[in-house]
Amino acid sequence: MIAKLVVWALRARWGLAAVVITCNLSGLAVIVTELWLSGFFHRLGPDTVRAMALVAVYPAVGFLAGIALAIRDRTVYFGWLDDGRKPTPEEARRLLRLPIAITTRALALWLPGVIISAAALSRVTPQHDLAVMMAMFVLGGFESAALTFLIVDRLIRPTIPIVTAVLGATMHWSSTVFVRVVLTWVVSGAMPLLMLIVVLADPVSGASDRIRTGIYVAAVGIGVGALATATLARAVAAPLRMLRRALDRITHGELDVRVPIGSASEIGRLEHSVNDLATNLRERMRMREVFGRHVGTEVAERALARGVDLTGDVRVVAALFVDVTGSVELSTGLPPQEFVAKLNRLLSTVVAATEANNGLVNKFEGDAALCIFGAPIALQDNATPALRAARRIRDEVVAAGELDIGIGVALGLVFAGDVGSDTRLEYTVIGDAVNEAARLTTEAKKVPRRILVSGTVIEAAADHERAEWTLYESIRLRGMKEPTACWTDIDPTGSTGQPTAGTEHTAATIATDGATPVSAVTEIRCTAPETKESNAVAAAPGGSTDPTADRSPISENRTPATGDESDTLHVRAAGSDAVTTSRTRGEKP
């Protein structure tokens, strides 16, 4: 009901004038009540009508002047509302000053009336009690002014959200909680007590008048005090309750919170601060999400926790490198948008497989990706998740049939941390394992299964995963002095994709005649030269002798060379002396 009256008074042309009329009548009611309680009307005798008419001259003039000024104020302060637009900054600041401006003017209009009316009434009474009359009229004027301030302050409250949208976080001293509490106490508590003091101080008042005054003031004080206290408490508690609920929602992660700003007091500033808090948290979460998409969630959390310091450590990680085969030809033969769409689908597969195995896609390098397992979050087993991710990526890419890739996996000590400057940092891994993975990827593009991993990865993997892999061959990788034992996964169709026949290797052990099994990091190197024909046969898919035949990423098989050439196999286990066995290709050991 009150809210509807406020909205009506705000929109109606006579709304502000009605507020002023009501407040002036309340002040007049206080004066009349005091005169009645003190028995003043019995002292006037037969001249009561003439005296009251004389006293009412200035109040009537002041009353009409107040109404005219209130109508003018409605246009000055709320003209933007009538025009259906937002206020200018100057109009918004002027509106915040409206309660104190109207209150000050009300006091200015009451002051001459208090002096004139008190002097006129004191002259028509036999006792000429000017002090008592003056006190009564002063109390009426202050009551009217205080009530005017409180009502006008409540009247402009619906416009505060619009004002804050123009001015931002703002607060006016006249609308603070302290001012409202003090004025509420004046209207509901101090005024009745002062009325009692005035009546008791009147030497002419009889005992019955004083008793009547005490009872009346006590009743009014209780009623008005309870009503004013409840109204003030509700005005403070309602927004605080809304703020508490908003903060509870923010605490539980609901950041789409906005509290309506209802006043220009400390509570209004607090409401604005809560809205800023929610906005800043939303922006922070958005930045965290964008940051996480660019560098990975784990790296983002690490950076936010540690700040901008250059930090890092040396640890064992598994590095997985993925690269597209023939990307130059694809990029020149396809429209850029189509090539990027295919590349994005590939990288989506890489990200999903890596994150599903607790890894981190450290960076995208054009048509390649570097994934690491064991940094920045340490894993008990770095190798097994990397091998699982490699097989999943290859299988999904083959199923899609859009691109051909190579995958290399290596394991070793690397530096994992931040590199860069104070203004630009990047989380990266640097070490031989990363270089080895990149070199293995290049060689993997020539392998039927399109995956090559180093022996250290196989040796560190779990037994169930190790059983999925088989030794492919030993390859001297670019930039490395010694050949690397390269492993590939076992073809479930039965084709192992081995480069030579007559030699079978499992991922568990590699044995020589009468020798103790050696580890998966064993390096096997074929030193006998091969003829061009045998190379052509080995390169052609499905045993075809045409070296130019297309190579399928999944069905390519190497046909072992035949003949009586003698191979010299060098078997070197880590930490052991070289064991050399000579035999003829195809001959049983």
SULMO-V648354 format. One record per pair of residues at least 6 apart in sequence whose ideal C-beta (glycine too) atoms are under 8 Angstrom apart, sorted by the first residue. I is the first residue (numbers start at 1). J is the second residue. If there is no record, write none. Layout:
BEGIN
i = [I;I]
j = [J;J]
END
This chain:
BEGIN
i = [6;6;6;6;7;8;9;9;9;9;9;10;10;10;10;10;10;11;12;13;13;14;14;15;15;16;16;16;16;16;16;16;16;16;17;17;17;17;19;19;19;19;19;20;20;20;20;20;20;20;21;21;21;22;22;23;23;23;23;23;23;24;24;24;24;26;26;26;27;27;27;27;27;27;27;27;28;28;28;30;30;30;30;30;30;31;31;31;31;33;33;34;34;34;34;34;34;35;35;37;37;37;37;37;37;38;38;38;38;38;38;38;38;38;39;39;39;39;40;40;41;43;43;43;43;44;44;44;47;51;51;51;54;54;55;55;55;58;58;58;58;59;59;62;62;62;62;65;66;66;66;69;70;73;73;73;75;76;77;77;77;77;78;79;80;80;80;80;81;81;86;86;86;87;87;87;87;88;89;89;92;92;92;92;93;95;95;95;96;96;96;96;96;96;96;97;97;98;98;99;99;99;99;99;99;99;100;100;102;102;102;103;103;103;103;103;106;106;106;107;107;107;110;110;110;110;111;113;113;114;114;114;114;114;115;117;117;118;118;118;118;118;119;119;121;122;122;122;122;122;122;127;127;129;129;129;132;132;132;135;135;135;136;139;139;139;139;142;142;143;143;146;146;146;146;147;149;149;150;150;150;150;153;153;153;154;157;157;160;160;160;160;160;161;161;161;163;163;164;164;164;164;168;169;169;169;169;170;170;170;171;171;171;171;171;172;173;175;175;175;175;176;176;177;177;177;177;180;180;180;181;184;184;184;184;187;187;188;188;188;188;188;188;189;189;189;192;192;192;192;192;193;193;195;195;196;196;196;199;199;199;199;200;200;205;236;239;239;239;239;239;240;242;242;242;243;243;243;243;243;246;246;246;246;247;249;250;250;250;250;250;255;255;255;255;256;256;257;257;257;258;258;259;259;259;260;261;261;261;261;262;262;288;288;291;291;291;292;292;292;295;295;295;296;296;296;296;298;298;298;299;299;299;299;302;302;303;303;303;308;308;309;310;310;310;310;310;311;311;312;312;312;312;312;313;313;313;314;314;314;314;315;315;315;315;315;315;316;316;316;316;316;316;317;317;317;317;317;317;317;317;317;317;317;318;318;318;318;318;318;318;318;318;318;318;318;318;319;319;319;319;319;319;319;319;319;319;319;319;319;319;319;320;320;320;320;320;320;320;320;320;320;320;320;320;321;321;321;321;321;321;321;321;321;321;321;321;322;322;322;322;322;322;322;322;322;322;323;323;323;323;323;323;323;323;324;324;324;324;324;324;324;324;325;325;325;325;325;325;326;327;327;330;330;330;331;334;342;342;343;343;345;345;346;346;346;346;346;347;347;349;349;349;349;350;350;350;350;351;353;353;353;353;354;354;354;354;354;355;356;356;357;357;357;357;357;357;358;358;358;358;359;359;359;359;359;359;360;360;360;360;360;360;361;361;361;362;362;362;362;362;362;363;363;363;368;370;370;370;371;371;372;372;373;373;373;373;373;373;374;375;375;375;376;376;379;381;381;381;382;382;383;383;383;383;383;383;383;384;384;384;386;386;386;387;387;387;387;387;387;387;387;387;388;390;390;390;390;390;391;391;391;393;393;394;394;394;394;394;394;397;397;398;398;398;404;404;404;405;405;405;406;406;406;406;406;406;406;406;406;406;407;407;407;407;407;408;408;408;408;408;408;408;408;408;408;408;408;409;409;409;409;409;409;409;410;410;410;410;410;410;410;410;410;410;411;411;411;411;411;412;412;412;412;412;413;413;413;414;414;414;414;414;414;415;415;415;416;416;416;417;417;418;418;418;418;419;419;419;419;420;435;436;436;436;436;439;439;439;439;440;440;440;440;440;440;441;442;443;443;443;443;444;444;444;444;447;447;447;448;448;448;448;448;448;448;448;448;448;449;449;449;449;449;450;450;451;451;452;452;452;452;452;453;453;453;453;454;454;454;454;454;455;455;455;455;455;455;455;455;455;456;456;457;458;458;458;458;458;459;459;459;461;463;466;466;466;467;467;467;468;468;468;469;469;469;469;469;470;470;470;470;470;470;470;470;470;471;471;471;471;471;471;471;471;471;471;472;472;472;472;472;472;473;473;473;473;473;473;474;474;474;474;474;474;474;474;475;475;475;476;476;476;477;477;482;483;483;484;485;485;485;485;485;487;487;488;490;491;495;496;497;497;497;498;498;498;498;499;499;499;500;500;500;500;500;501;501;501;502;502;502;502;502;505;507;508;509;509;509;510;510;510;510;510;510;511;511;512;512;512;512;512;513;513;515;515;518;518;518;518;519;519;521;521;522;522;522;522;523;523;523;524;524;524;525;525;526;526;526;527;527;527;528;528;528;528;530;530;530;531;533;534;534;534;535;536;536;536;537;537;537;537;538;538;538;538;539;539;539;540;540;540;540;541;541;541;541;541;541;541;542;542;542;543;543;560;560;561;562;562;563;564;564;565;565;566;566;566;566;567;567;567;567;568;568;569;569;569;569;570;570;571;571;571;571;572;572;573;581;583]
j = [154;155;157;158;158;15;15;16;18;19;155;78;81;155;156;158;159;81;18;71;74;71;74;74;155;70;71;73;74;77;78;102;152;155;67;70;71;74;70;148;151;152;155;66;67;69;70;102;106;148;63;66;67;147;151;106;144;145;147;148;151;63;66;106;144;143;144;147;110;140;141;142;143;144;145;147;59;140;144;139;140;143;144;191;195;136;137;139;140;195;216;136;139;140;195;198;199;41;136;195;199;209;212;213;216;132;136;198;199;202;204;205;209;213;204;205;206;209;121;125;48;125;126;127;204;51;124;125;124;120;121;124;120;124;117;120;121;112;113;116;117;113;117;109;110;112;113;109;105;106;109;105;102;98;101;102;82;94;91;94;95;98;95;91;86;87;88;91;87;159;162;165;166;95;162;163;166;166;166;167;162;163;166;167;167;156;159;163;156;163;170;172;174;175;264;172;174;152;156;148;149;152;153;156;174;175;149;174;148;149;152;145;146;148;149;152;144;145;148;141;142;145;140;141;144;145;141;137;141;134;137;138;140;141;134;133;137;130;133;134;136;137;130;133;133;128;129;130;132;133;134;203;204;202;203;204;198;201;202;194;198;201;198;191;194;195;198;186;191;187;191;183;186;187;191;187;174;183;180;183;184;187;174;175;180;235;262;263;261;262;263;264;268;260;261;262;170;264;170;261;268;272;272;269;272;273;276;264;268;269;264;265;266;268;269;264;179;263;264;265;268;265;266;236;265;266;267;232;235;265;232;228;229;231;232;224;228;221;224;225;227;228;229;221;225;228;217;220;221;224;225;217;221;213;217;213;214;217;205;209;210;213;210;213;213;267;259;262;263;267;271;267;259;260;271;259;267;270;271;274;257;259;274;278;274;257;257;274;277;278;281;278;281;282;285;278;282;274;275;278;275;278;271;274;275;271;268;271;272;275;268;271;300;304;300;303;304;299;300;301;303;426;427;360;361;362;427;360;376;377;360;362;376;427;376;427;418;425;427;422;425;418;417;418;419;420;425;417;418;415;416;417;418;419;415;416;417;413;414;415;416;374;375;378;413;414;416;374;382;411;412;413;414;372;373;374;375;382;411;412;414;416;429;433;372;373;374;382;383;385;386;409;410;411;433;457;460;370;371;372;373;386;409;410;411;412;414;429;433;434;436;437;354;359;370;371;372;373;386;389;390;407;408;409;437;368;369;370;371;407;408;409;434;437;438;440;441;346;350;368;369;371;393;405;406;407;441;367;368;405;406;438;441;442;445;330;343;346;367;368;403;404;405;403;404;405;406;445;553;404;366;367;339;342;403;339;342;402;403;367;403;400;402;397;400;402;403;405;364;369;393;396;397;400;361;369;371;393;361;389;392;393;396;360;361;371;373;389;361;389;392;373;385;386;388;389;392;373;377;379;385;371;372;373;385;386;389;371;372;373;375;376;377;369;370;371;370;371;372;427;428;429;369;370;428;441;429;434;437;386;389;416;429;379;382;383;385;386;389;382;414;416;429;416;427;385;460;461;462;411;460;411;457;458;460;461;462;465;461;462;465;409;411;457;409;453;457;458;461;465;468;469;489;465;407;409;451;453;489;451;468;489;405;407;405;407;449;450;451;489;403;405;450;553;554;445;450;553;445;450;553;441;442;443;444;445;446;447;450;451;452;441;444;450;451;452;436;437;438;439;440;441;442;443;444;451;452;453;437;440;451;452;453;454;457;432;433;434;436;437;440;453;454;456;457;433;454;456;457;460;431;432;433;436;456;431;432;433;429;430;431;432;433;434;429;430;431;427;428;429;427;428;425;426;427;428;425;426;428;430;426;479;454;477;480;484;477;478;479;480;452;453;454;477;484;486;452;478;452;475;477;486;450;451;452;488;472;488;497;488;491;495;497;553;554;555;556;557;558;488;489;491;497;554;553;554;488;489;472;475;486;487;488;469;486;487;488;484;485;486;487;521;484;485;486;487;519;520;521;522;523;520;521;487;466;469;487;507;520;519;520;521;469;508;507;508;520;506;507;508;489;490;507;487;488;489;490;507;487;488;489;490;496;498;505;506;507;485;486;487;505;506;507;510;520;522;524;486;487;488;497;498;499;486;498;499;500;524;526;483;484;485;486;523;524;525;526;483;484;486;482;483;484;483;484;523;523;525;523;520;521;522;523;524;507;520;497;496;497;557;504;556;557;558;504;505;558;560;538;558;560;526;560;561;567;585;560;585;586;560;585;586;587;588;524;520;517;517;518;519;517;518;520;522;524;571;517;518;518;571;579;581;589;581;589;571;579;571;573;574;576;573;574;573;574;571;572;573;574;570;571;572;569;570;571;569;570;567;568;569;567;568;570;565;566;567;568;538;561;565;561;545;561;562;563;547;545;546;547;543;545;559;561;558;559;560;561;547;551;558;546;547;549;559;549;550;551;552;555;556;557;549;555;557;557;559;585;586;585;585;586;585;584;585;584;585;582;583;584;585;582;583;584;585;580;582;580;581;582;583;578;580;578;579;580;581;578;579;579;589;589]
END
